[in-house]
Amino acid sequence: MLTDRLGLLREFGELFAYIDERWDGQSDPGHARGEAIPLPVRIVQVARDRWFQSMLGGPRYAARVIRRRAGGVFEPDIARALANERSLNSVPAPAKTPFTRRRCSRRR
């Protein structure tokens, strides 16, 4: 349904079923592990976490976290590739602003 609403190809929708799988198979739902997880999903998993960890502690912190998760959560080769210094410098770091909550005004 999401892919239809976004106007994406059906093949993209099939990838969403794997988004929470782990490389080592220790995930819930745990239907796939290792190379049974489609390559685009394996790449997105590492990239998404690297971006998030960069928001929390900067690029060097993110690289340490990604390296530590290689072989468990993430495919080792992809994790190493996205945690190396060259890749750290090739993607702009996220803005160093804290997460903020919008205030909602209630009308009475």
DRENTOR-205010 format. One record per residue (C-alpha): x, y, z; residue number from 1. Coordinates in Angstrom, 2 decimals. Each point is the difference from the previous one (the first is absolute). Example, Ala and Ser with C-alpha at 12.3 -4.5 7.8 and 13.67 -1.06 7.14 Angstrom:
# DRENTOR-205010
u v w pos
12.30 -4.50 7.80 1 $
1.37 3.44 -0.66 2 $
***
This chain:
# DRENTOR-205010
u v w pos
0.00 0.00 0.00 1 $
2.84 2.40 0.85 2 $
1.73 -0.53 -3.33 3 $
-3.28 0.61 -1.82 4 $
-0.55 3.24 1.88 5 $
3.54 1.15 -0.71 6 $
-0.22 -1.04 -3.64 7 $
2.93 -2.44 0.29 8 $
0.49 -3.18 -1.98 9 $
-1.41 -3.15 1.57 10 $
3.54 -1.41 0.33 11 $
0.80 2.71 2.56 12 $
-2.92 -1.11 2.12 13 $
1.39 -3.52 0.15 14 $
3.19 1.37 1.58 15 $
-1.88 1.44 3.00 16 $
-0.58 -3.54 1.28 17 $
3.75 -0.28 0.69 18 $
0.71 3.39 1.56 19 $
0.14 -1.29 3.60 20 $
1.99 -3.15 -0.74 21 $
3.53 -0.37 1.35 22 $
3.02 -1.45 -1.78 23 $
0.44 -2.60 2.75 24 $
-3.69 -0.99 -0.01 25 $
-0.55 1.08 3.62 26 $
-2.90 2.26 -0.85 27 $
-3.71 0.09 0.24 28 $
-1.59 -1.21 -2.28 29 $
3.19 -1.96 -0.83 30 $
-1.16 -1.37 -3.32 31 $
3.23 0.82 -1.83 32 $
3.67 0.28 0.81 33 $
3.24 0.64 -1.82 34 $
-0.21 0.16 -3.75 35 $
-3.69 -0.94 0.08 36 $
-0.56 3.67 0.90 37 $
-0.06 1.95 -3.28 38 $
3.14 2.07 -0.65 39 $
-1.84 3.36 -0.19 40 $
-1.45 -0.63 3.46 41 $
3.41 -0.93 1.44 42 $
1.46 3.25 -1.32 43 $
-2.89 2.14 1.23 44 $
0.16 -1.56 3.47 45 $
3.62 1.04 0.46 46 $
-0.46 3.43 -1.60 47 $
-3.07 0.74 2.12 48 $
1.77 -0.95 3.23 49 $
3.14 1.89 -0.94 50 $
-2.02 3.14 -0.61 51 $
-1.85 -0.41 3.30 52 $
3.18 -0.69 1.97 53 $
1.62 3.05 -1.62 54 $
-2.87 2.06 1.32 55 $
0.65 -1.33 3.49 56 $
3.77 0.22 0.20 57 $
1.57 1.11 -3.26 58 $
1.63 -1.93 -2.85 59 $
2.79 -1.66 2.00 60 $
-2.48 -1.26 2.58 61 $
-2.21 -1.30 -2.82 62 $
2.93 -1.83 -1.56 63 $
0.81 -1.73 3.31 64 $
-3.61 -1.09 0.47 65 $
-0.28 -1.33 -3.55 66 $
3.28 -1.92 0.31 67 $
-1.13 -1.49 3.30 68 $
-3.29 -1.17 -1.56 69 $
1.70 -1.60 -3.02 70 $
-0.71 -3.71 -0.14 71 $
-2.92 0.29 2.40 72 $
-2.54 2.52 -1.11 73 $
1.76 0.87 -3.26 74 $
1.78 -1.79 -2.81 75 $
3.70 0.39 0.83 76 $
1.16 1.13 -3.46 77 $
-2.66 2.68 -0.30 78 $
0.58 1.18 3.56 79 $
3.74 0.34 -0.59 80 $
-0.54 1.81 -3.29 81 $
-2.38 2.55 1.52 82 $
2.08 0.50 3.15 83 $
3.34 0.78 -1.62 84 $
1.54 3.47 -0.01 85 $
-0.49 0.60 -3.72 86 $
-3.73 -0.68 0.22 87 $
-0.22 2.16 3.13 88 $
1.36 2.94 -1.96 89 $
-2.06 -0.60 -3.13 90 $
-3.41 0.51 1.60 91 $
-0.81 3.24 1.77 92 $
-0.54 -0.40 3.71 93 $
-3.50 0.65 1.26 94 $
-0.70 3.37 1.54 95 $
1.11 0.13 3.62 96 $
-3.31 1.12 1.33 97 $
-1.85 -1.86 2.73 98 $
-3.29 -1.63 -0.71 99 $
-2.73 2.43 0.82 100 $
-3.65 -0.51 0.57 101 $
-2.53 2.27 -1.52 102 $
-2.39 1.53 2.38 103 $
-3.57 -0.66 -0.84 104 $
-2.49 2.64 0.85 105 $
-3.42 -1.19 0.88 106 $
-2.94 2.03 -0.95 107 $
-2.76 0.03 2.50 108 $
***
